[in-house]
Amino acid sequence: MTAEQFNEKYKEYLGKDHYGLDFEHPQVIEMLDKEFEEFTKRPGFKYYQIKLKFGMARFYADAITTDEGYRIEGQIDDLIRQYPWTK
């Protein structure tokens, strides 16, 4: 799945005027897809941006805990280190 396909799949959860997942990385997209299967069951879940900033992951969403957000960012960072790619 591409980032564009991911954003299309979860478009009903994408915050208005936001771009969602901003980069291509197959292992990250696969991990996020599994996580979103659970997140989308939560009332009020919305995501806004999933991006890399200064070489580190940033994940902005509603209806998740701070710890969950940090966990997702850490998983993205780990996957990128484990499976380097070019944008």
Helices and strands as residue ranges (DSSP letters): H 3-9, G 11-13, E 20-21, H 26-39, E 46-53, E 56-62, H 66-82
